[in-house]
Amino acid sequence: MSVIVFACVVRVRDGLPLSASTDFYQAQEFLACRRRLKALASRLAQYPGRGSAQSPDFSIYFSSAGDVGCLAICSLRCPAAMAFCFLETLWWDFTTSYDPTRIRLASRPYAFLEFDSVIQKTKWHFNCVSSAQLRSSVEKIQEELQFLPPTILTLEDTDTANGTLANGHAPAYSEPAPNFRMEPVTALGVLSLVLNIMCAALNLIRGVHLAEHSVQVTPEEIGNILAFLIPFTACMFQCYLYLFYSPARTAKAALGLLSICLGNAYLHGLRNLWQILFHVGVAFLASHQILRRRPRERERERRGACGGGV
C-alpha cells in the first residue's frame, strides 16, 4: 500500500470538496476513514492550521490556511512531517492556480475537477521518490512542527456529528492566523521603505503644522489638513504591506496609491510640481515593491530539494 493513500482539497468555511485524488481502495477500514475525513472537513474551520487523527489502520492529516484546506489519509508508517509537506505542496499548487473569488463562489462539489490530476501526480511523487530526495523538504517541516506542534484529534473528534460531541458540547479550538513567510527584503525594497517613511514624516509635519496655525477653521483648511494626513496614513500602510503578509494585498496597495495620488493632487496649491511628482513617484515605487514581494513559495524550494519536482 502507498504511504499517502488519499488526498483532497476543500473549502474551509463549509467543507465543500473542491478536488480529490482517485480512490482505488474499497476496504471497510479505508471507507470508515473516508467518512471520518468527510466529517472533519465539514468542521475544518474549528481547528488550527495543522492537525492529525489516527485510527487503528490509517492516519488523517489536515492543513489549512485562508479558505483552502487540504486533507490526506496516510498509512501508519507515513511520517507526520512528510504528510504535512505533501499537504502544503498541494495547498500552494491549488491557491496559485485558482483565483480566490472563484474558490469563494464555487457552489457544487468538485468544481475544480481538472486539479485531480495534479493531486495524483503530487501523491505519486511523494510515494515514489526516495526519502533521501525528500529529506531537505521534510526537515524544514519537522522544524516547524517542533516549534508549533499540530493538534492531535481523537476518533471521538472525527466521529462527531454536526460539530458536536456526544455530550452535546461543541469542541472549542483556537485558530491562529496563517503565518506566511515573505520573500527576502531587497535593496530596492529598503530604499522604498526609507523614502516612504520620509514622505510620511513630511505629510505629518505639514498637516500638524497647518492644523496648529489655522486661525479660522474653514472647509478648505480642513480639506488641506486631511490631504496631508490621509497620505501620511497611506504611506505607513504601504510600509506595513511591504513588510508583512496581508490578504488582498493588490487591492490594498492600489487603494494606498490612489489615496496618495489624490491627496497630492488636492495639495497642488501648497506643493509645487516637483514635490508632488516626488511623493507620487515614491508611492508608485512602494506599490511596485509590495506587488513584487510575495509569500515565499515553499513548494518550489522543496521541489528543488526533491530533484526537479512533480
C-alpha positions as a Markdown table, in Angstrom:
| # | Residue | x | y | z |
|---|---|---|---|---|
| 1 | Met | 0.0 | 0.0 | 0.0 |
| 2 | Ser | 1.2 | 3.5 | -0.7 |
| 3 | Val | 2.3 | 5.8 | 2.1 |
| 4 | Ile | -0.1 | 8.5 | 1.0 |
| 5 | Val | -3.4 | 6.8 | 0.2 |
| 6 | Phe | -5.9 | 9.6 | -0.5 |
| 7 | Ala | -5.9 | 13.4 | -0.6 |
| 8 | Cys | -8.5 | 16.1 | -1.2 |
| 9 | Val | -8.8 | 19.9 | -1.3 |
| 10 | Val | -11.8 | 21.5 | 0.5 |
| 11 | Arg | -13.1 | 25.0 | 1.2 |
| 12 | Val | -12.6 | 25.7 | 4.9 |
| 13 | Arg | -15.7 | 27.6 | 5.8 |
| 14 | Asp | -18.1 | 24.9 | 4.8 |
| 15 | Gly | -16.1 | 21.8 | 3.9 |
| 16 | Leu | -17.1 | 21.8 | 0.3 |
| 17 | Pro | -14.9 | 19.4 | -1.6 |
| 18 | Leu | -13.1 | 21.1 | -4.4 |
| 19 | Ser | -10.9 | 18.4 | -5.8 |
| 20 | Ala | -9.7 | 14.9 | -4.8 |
| 21 | Ser | -7.4 | 12.1 | -5.8 |
| 22 | Thr | -8.7 | 8.9 | -7.5 |
| 23 | Asp | -9.9 | 6.4 | -4.9 |
| 24 | Phe | -9.0 | 2.7 | -5.6 |
| 25 | Tyr | -9.4 | 1.3 | -2.1 |
| 26 | Gln | -12.7 | -0.4 | -1.0 |
| 27 | Ala | -11.6 | -2.0 | 2.3 |
| 28 | Gln | -14.1 | -1.3 | 5.1 |
| 29 | Glu | -11.4 | 0.2 | 7.2 |
| 30 | Phe | -10.5 | 2.7 | 4.5 |
| 31 | Leu | -14.1 | 3.6 | 3.8 |
| 32 | Ala | -14.7 | 4.3 | 7.5 |
| 33 | Cys | -11.6 | 6.5 | 7.5 |
| 34 | Arg | -13.1 | 8.4 | 4.5 |
| 35 | Arg | -16.3 | 9.0 | 6.4 |
| 36 | Arg | -14.2 | 10.5 | 9.3 |
| 37 | Leu | -12.3 | 12.6 | 6.9 |
| 38 | Lys | -15.5 | 14.0 | 5.4 |
| 39 | Ala | -16.9 | 14.8 | 8.9 |
| 40 | Leu | -13.6 | 16.5 | 9.7 |
| 41 | Ala | -13.6 | 18.5 | 6.5 |
| 42 | Ser | -17.0 | 19.9 | 7.3 |
| 43 | Arg | -15.7 | 21.4 | 10.6 |
| 44 | Leu | -12.2 | 22.4 | 9.4 |
| 45 | Ala | -12.7 | 26.0 | 10.4 |
| 46 | Gln | -12.9 | 25.0 | 14.1 |
| 47 | Tyr | -9.4 | 23.6 | 14.1 |
| 48 | Pro | -5.9 | 25.1 | 14.0 |
| 49 | Gly | -3.9 | 25.2 | 10.7 |
| 50 | Arg | -2.3 | 21.7 | 11.1 |
| 51 | Gly | -3.6 | 18.6 | 12.8 |
| 52 | Ser | -4.0 | 14.8 | 12.7 |
| 53 | Ala | -6.1 | 11.9 | 13.9 |
| 54 | Gln | -5.2 | 8.3 | 14.0 |
| 55 | Ser | -7.4 | 5.2 | 13.6 |
| 56 | Pro | -6.2 | 1.6 | 14.0 |
| 57 | Asp | -5.4 | 1.3 | 10.3 |
| 58 | Phe | -4.8 | 4.8 | 8.9 |
| 59 | Ser | -3.8 | 8.4 | 9.9 |
| 60 | Ile | -5.7 | 11.5 | 8.8 |
| 61 | Tyr | -3.7 | 14.7 | 8.3 |
| 62 | Phe | -5.0 | 18.2 | 7.6 |
| 63 | Ser | -3.5 | 21.6 | 6.9 |
| 64 | Ser | -5.4 | 24.8 | 6.1 |
| 65 | Ala | -4.8 | 28.5 | 5.6 |
| 66 | Gly | -7.2 | 31.1 | 4.4 |
| 67 | Asp | -10.3 | 29.5 | 2.8 |
| 68 | Val | -8.5 | 26.4 | 1.4 |
| 69 | Gly | -7.7 | 23.3 | 3.3 |
| 70 | Cys | -6.0 | 20.0 | 2.3 |
| 71 | Leu | -6.6 | 16.6 | 3.9 |
| 72 | Ala | -4.9 | 13.2 | 3.4 |
| 73 | Ile | -5.3 | 9.6 | 4.5 |
| 74 | Cys | -2.0 | 8.0 | 5.0 |
| 75 | Ser | -0.7 | 4.7 | 6.2 |
| 76 | Leu | 0.5 | 4.5 | 9.8 |
| 77 | Arg | 4.1 | 4.3 | 8.6 |
| 78 | Cys | 3.9 | 7.7 | 6.9 |
| 79 | Pro | 6.0 | 10.3 | 8.9 |
| 80 | Ala | 3.9 | 13.3 | 10.0 |
| 81 | Ala | 6.5 | 15.8 | 8.6 |
| 82 | Met | 6.2 | 14.1 | 5.2 |
| 83 | Ala | 2.4 | 14.2 | 5.2 |
| 84 | Phe | 2.3 | 17.9 | 6.1 |
| 85 | Cys | 5.0 | 18.6 | 3.5 |
| 86 | Phe | 2.7 | 16.9 | 0.9 |
| 87 | Leu | -0.3 | 18.9 | 2.1 |
| 88 | Glu | 1.5 | 22.2 | 1.9 |
| 89 | Thr | 2.7 | 21.5 | -1.6 |
| 90 | Leu | -1.0 | 20.8 | -2.6 |
| 91 | Trp | -2.1 | 24.0 | -0.9 |
| 92 | Trp | 0.4 | 26.1 | -2.8 |
| 93 | Asp | -0.3 | 24.4 | -6.1 |
| 94 | Phe | -4.1 | 24.9 | -5.7 |
| 95 | Thr | -4.0 | 28.5 | -4.4 |
| 96 | Thr | -1.6 | 29.7 | -7.0 |
| 97 | Ser | -3.7 | 28.0 | -9.8 |
| 98 | Tyr | -7.1 | 29.5 | -9.0 |
| 99 | Asp | -8.4 | 32.9 | -8.1 |
| 100 | Pro | -9.7 | 33.3 | -4.5 |
| 101 | Thr | -13.0 | 34.7 | -5.9 |
| 102 | Arg | -13.6 | 31.6 | -7.9 |
| 103 | Ile | -12.9 | 29.4 | -4.9 |
| 104 | Arg | -15.3 | 31.5 | -2.8 |
| 105 | Leu | -18.1 | 31.4 | -5.3 |
| 106 | Ala | -17.9 | 27.6 | -6.0 |
| 107 | Ser | -21.3 | 26.2 | -5.5 |
| 108 | Arg | -21.0 | 22.5 | -6.5 |
| 109 | Pro | -18.7 | 19.7 | -5.1 |
| 110 | Tyr | -15.6 | 19.0 | -7.1 |
| 111 | Ala | -15.8 | 22.2 | -9.1 |
| 112 | Phe | -12.1 | 22.0 | -9.8 |
| 113 | Leu | -12.1 | 18.6 | -11.3 |
| 114 | Glu | -9.1 | 19.4 | -13.5 |
| 115 | Phe | -6.9 | 19.7 | -10.4 |
| 116 | Asp | -7.4 | 15.9 | -9.6 |
| 117 | Ser | -4.5 | 15.1 | -11.9 |
| 118 | Val | -2.2 | 17.4 | -10.0 |
| 119 | Ile | -3.1 | 15.7 | -6.8 |
| 120 | Gln | -2.4 | 12.3 | -8.4 |
| 121 | Lys | 1.0 | 13.4 | -9.7 |
| 122 | Thr | 2.0 | 15.0 | -6.4 |
| 123 | Lys | 0.8 | 11.9 | -4.5 |
| 124 | Trp | 2.8 | 9.7 | -6.8 |
| 125 | His | 5.8 | 11.9 | -6.4 |
| 126 | Phe | 5.8 | 11.7 | -2.6 |
| 127 | Asn | 5.0 | 7.9 | -2.7 |
| 128 | Cys | 7.8 | 7.0 | -5.2 |
| 129 | Val | 10.8 | 9.3 | -4.6 |
| 130 | Ser | 13.4 | 8.1 | -2.1 |
| 131 | Ser | 13.4 | 9.5 | 1.4 |
| 132 | Ala | 16.9 | 11.0 | 0.8 |
| 133 | Gln | 15.4 | 13.2 | -2.0 |
| 134 | Leu | 12.7 | 14.4 | 0.3 |
| 135 | Arg | 15.0 | 14.9 | 3.3 |
| 136 | Ser | 15.6 | 18.7 | 2.9 |
| 137 | Ser | 11.9 | 19.4 | 2.5 |
| 138 | Val | 10.8 | 17.2 | 5.3 |
| 139 | Glu | 13.4 | 18.5 | 7.7 |
| 140 | Lys | 12.1 | 22.1 | 7.2 |
| 141 | Ile | 8.5 | 20.9 | 8.1 |
| 142 | Gln | 9.9 | 19.0 | 11.0 |
| 143 | Glu | 11.5 | 22.1 | 12.4 |
| 144 | Glu | 8.2 | 24.0 | 12.1 |
| 145 | Leu | 6.3 | 21.1 | 13.8 |
| 146 | Gln | 8.7 | 21.3 | 16.8 |
| 147 | Phe | 8.1 | 25.0 | 17.1 |
| 148 | Leu | 4.3 | 24.7 | 16.6 |
| 149 | Pro | 3.1 | 21.1 | 17.1 |
| 150 | Pro | 0.0 | 20.1 | 15.2 |
| 151 | Thr | -3.3 | 19.5 | 17.0 |
| 152 | Ile | -3.9 | 15.8 | 17.8 |
| 153 | Leu | -7.5 | 14.7 | 17.5 |
| 154 | Thr | -9.1 | 11.6 | 18.8 |
| 155 | Leu | -11.5 | 9.3 | 17.0 |
| 156 | Glu | -14.3 | 10.9 | 19.1 |
| 157 | Asp | -13.4 | 14.2 | 17.5 |
| 158 | Thr | -13.7 | 12.9 | 13.9 |
| 159 | Asp | -16.9 | 10.9 | 14.7 |
| 160 | Thr | -18.8 | 13.9 | 16.0 |
| 161 | Ala | -21.9 | 14.9 | 14.1 |
| 162 | Asn | -22.5 | 18.4 | 13.0 |
| 163 | Gly | -19.6 | 19.7 | 15.1 |
| 164 | Thr | -20.9 | 18.5 | 18.5 |
| 165 | Leu | -19.6 | 15.8 | 20.8 |
| 166 | Ala | -21.6 | 13.0 | 22.4 |
| 167 | Asn | -22.2 | 15.2 | 25.4 |
| 168 | Gly | -23.8 | 17.9 | 23.2 |
| 169 | His | -20.9 | 20.4 | 23.5 |
| 170 | Ala | -19.1 | 21.8 | 20.6 |
| 171 | Pro | -15.3 | 21.3 | 20.6 |
| 172 | Ala | -13.5 | 24.5 | 21.2 |
| 173 | Tyr | -10.3 | 25.3 | 19.3 |
| 174 | Ser | -8.4 | 28.5 | 18.7 |
| 175 | Glu | -7.4 | 29.0 | 15.1 |
| 176 | Pro | -4.2 | 31.0 | 14.7 |
| 177 | Ala | -3.9 | 33.4 | 11.8 |
| 178 | Pro | -2.0 | 31.8 | 8.8 |
| 179 | Asn | 1.7 | 32.6 | 9.1 |
| 180 | Phe | 3.2 | 33.3 | 5.7 |
| 181 | Arg | 6.9 | 33.7 | 5.2 |
| 182 | Met | 7.6 | 36.5 | 2.8 |
| 183 | Glu | 10.5 | 36.6 | 0.3 |
| 184 | Pro | 13.7 | 38.3 | 1.5 |
| 185 | Val | 13.7 | 42.1 | 1.5 |
| 186 | Thr | 15.6 | 43.6 | -1.4 |
| 187 | Ala | 17.9 | 46.7 | -1.6 |
| 188 | Leu | 15.3 | 48.5 | -3.7 |
| 189 | Gly | 12.6 | 47.5 | -1.2 |
| 190 | Val | 14.6 | 49.0 | 1.7 |
| 191 | Leu | 15.0 | 52.2 | -0.4 |
| 192 | Ser | 11.2 | 52.3 | -0.9 |
| 193 | Leu | 10.7 | 51.9 | 2.8 |
| 194 | Val | 13.1 | 54.8 | 3.7 |
| 195 | Leu | 11.6 | 57.1 | 1.1 |
| 196 | Asn | 8.0 | 56.2 | 2.2 |
| 197 | Ile | 8.8 | 56.9 | 5.8 |
| 198 | Met | 10.3 | 60.2 | 4.8 |
| 199 | Cys | 7.2 | 61.1 | 2.8 |
| 200 | Ala | 5.0 | 60.1 | 5.7 |
| 201 | Ala | 7.0 | 62.3 | 8.0 |
| 202 | Leu | 6.8 | 65.3 | 5.7 |
| 203 | Asn | 3.0 | 64.8 | 5.4 |
| 204 | Leu | 2.5 | 64.5 | 9.1 |
| 205 | Ile | 4.7 | 67.6 | 9.9 |
| 206 | Arg | 2.9 | 69.7 | 7.3 |
| 207 | Gly | -0.5 | 68.5 | 8.4 |
| 208 | Val | 0.1 | 69.1 | 12.1 |
| 209 | His | 1.7 | 72.5 | 11.4 |
| 210 | Leu | -1.3 | 73.6 | 9.3 |
| 211 | Ala | -3.7 | 72.5 | 12.0 |
| 212 | Glu | -1.9 | 74.4 | 14.7 |
| 213 | His | -1.6 | 77.6 | 12.7 |
| 214 | Ser | -5.1 | 77.7 | 11.3 |
| 215 | Val | -6.6 | 80.9 | 12.5 |
| 216 | Gln | -10.1 | 80.1 | 11.2 |
| 217 | Val | -11.2 | 76.5 | 10.6 |
| 218 | Thr | -12.8 | 76.6 | 7.1 |
| 219 | Pro | -13.8 | 73.7 | 4.9 |
| 220 | Glu | -10.8 | 74.4 | 2.7 |
| 221 | Glu | -8.5 | 74.3 | 5.7 |
| 222 | Ile | -10.0 | 71.0 | 6.9 |
| 223 | Gly | -9.6 | 69.6 | 3.3 |
| 224 | Asn | -5.9 | 70.7 | 3.3 |
| 225 | Ile | -5.2 | 69.1 | 6.7 |
| 226 | Leu | -6.9 | 65.8 | 5.6 |
| 227 | Ala | -5.0 | 65.9 | 2.3 |
| 228 | Phe | -1.7 | 65.8 | 4.3 |
| 229 | Leu | -2.9 | 63.3 | 7.0 |
| 230 | Ile | -4.5 | 60.8 | 4.6 |
| 231 | Pro | -1.3 | 60.3 | 2.5 |
| 232 | Phe | 0.6 | 60.0 | 5.8 |
| 233 | Thr | -1.6 | 57.1 | 6.8 |
| 234 | Ala | -1.4 | 55.6 | 3.3 |
| 235 | Cys | 2.5 | 55.8 | 3.4 |
| 236 | Met | 2.6 | 54.0 | 6.7 |
| 237 | Phe | 0.1 | 51.4 | 5.4 |
| 238 | Gln | 2.3 | 50.8 | 2.3 |
| 239 | Cys | 5.3 | 50.1 | 4.6 |
| 240 | Tyr | 3.2 | 47.6 | 6.5 |
| 241 | Leu | 2.0 | 45.9 | 3.3 |
| 242 | Tyr | 5.6 | 45.5 | 2.1 |
| 243 | Leu | 6.9 | 44.1 | 5.4 |
| 244 | Phe | 4.0 | 41.7 | 6.3 |
| 245 | Tyr | 1.6 | 39.4 | 4.5 |
| 246 | Ser | -2.0 | 40.6 | 4.2 |
| 247 | Pro | -4.9 | 39.1 | 2.2 |
| 248 | Ala | -5.9 | 41.1 | -0.9 |
| 249 | Arg | -2.5 | 42.9 | -1.0 |
| 250 | Thr | -3.0 | 44.1 | -4.6 |
| 251 | Ala | -6.3 | 45.8 | -3.8 |
| 252 | Lys | -4.9 | 47.4 | -0.6 |
| 253 | Ala | -1.8 | 48.5 | -2.4 |
| 254 | Ala | -3.9 | 50.1 | -5.1 |
| 255 | Leu | -6.1 | 51.9 | -2.5 |
| 256 | Gly | -3.0 | 53.3 | -0.8 |
| 257 | Leu | -1.5 | 54.5 | -4.1 |
| 258 | Leu | -4.8 | 56.1 | -5.1 |
| 259 | Ser | -5.1 | 57.9 | -1.7 |
| 260 | Ile | -1.6 | 59.4 | -2.1 |
| 261 | Cys | -2.2 | 60.5 | -5.6 |
| 262 | Leu | -5.5 | 62.1 | -4.8 |
| 263 | Gly | -4.1 | 63.8 | -1.7 |
| 264 | Asn | -1.2 | 65.3 | -3.6 |
| 265 | Ala | -3.4 | 66.4 | -6.4 |
| 266 | Tyr | -5.6 | 68.2 | -3.9 |
| 267 | Leu | -2.4 | 69.9 | -2.5 |
| 268 | His | -1.4 | 71.4 | -5.8 |
| 269 | Gly | -1.6 | 74.9 | -4.4 |
| 270 | Leu | 0.5 | 74.1 | -1.4 |
| 271 | Arg | 3.2 | 72.0 | -3.1 |
| 272 | Asn | 5.0 | 72.7 | -6.3 |
| 273 | Leu | 5.0 | 70.2 | -9.2 |
| 274 | Trp | 8.4 | 68.6 | -8.3 |
| 275 | Gln | 7.3 | 67.9 | -4.8 |
| 276 | Ile | 4.1 | 66.3 | -6.0 |
| 277 | Leu | 6.0 | 64.2 | -8.5 |
| 278 | Phe | 8.4 | 63.1 | -5.8 |
| 279 | His | 5.6 | 61.9 | -3.4 |
| 280 | Val | 3.7 | 60.2 | -6.2 |
| 281 | Gly | 6.9 | 58.6 | -7.6 |
| 282 | Val | 7.7 | 57.2 | -4.1 |
| 283 | Ala | 4.2 | 55.8 | -3.9 |
| 284 | Phe | 4.5 | 54.1 | -7.2 |
| 285 | Leu | 7.9 | 52.6 | -6.2 |
| 286 | Ala | 6.4 | 51.4 | -2.9 |
| 287 | Ser | 3.4 | 49.8 | -4.7 |
| 288 | His | 5.7 | 48.1 | -7.2 |
| 289 | Gln | 7.8 | 46.6 | -4.4 |
| 290 | Ile | 4.7 | 45.5 | -2.5 |
| 291 | Leu | 3.5 | 43.5 | -5.5 |
| 292 | Arg | 6.9 | 42.1 | -6.2 |
| 293 | Arg | 7.5 | 40.8 | -2.7 |
| 294 | Arg | 5.3 | 37.7 | -2.5 |
| 295 | Pro | 4.8 | 35.0 | 0.2 |
| 296 | Arg | 7.7 | 32.5 | -0.1 |
| 297 | Glu | 6.7 | 29.7 | -2.4 |
| 298 | Arg | 8.0 | 26.9 | -0.3 |
| 299 | Glu | 6.8 | 24.2 | -2.6 |
| 300 | Arg | 9.2 | 25.4 | -5.3 |
| 301 | Glu | 12.1 | 25.3 | -2.8 |
| 302 | Arg | 11.1 | 21.8 | -1.7 |
| 303 | Arg | 10.7 | 20.6 | -5.2 |
| 304 | Gly | 14.2 | 21.8 | -5.9 |
| 305 | Ala | 15.4 | 19.8 | -3.0 |
| 306 | Cys | 13.4 | 16.8 | -4.3 |
| 307 | Gly | 15.3 | 16.9 | -7.6 |
| 308 | Gly | 13.1 | 18.7 | -10.0 |
| 309 | Gly | 9.6 | 18.4 | -8.6 |
| 310 | Val | 6.5 | 16.8 | -9.9 |
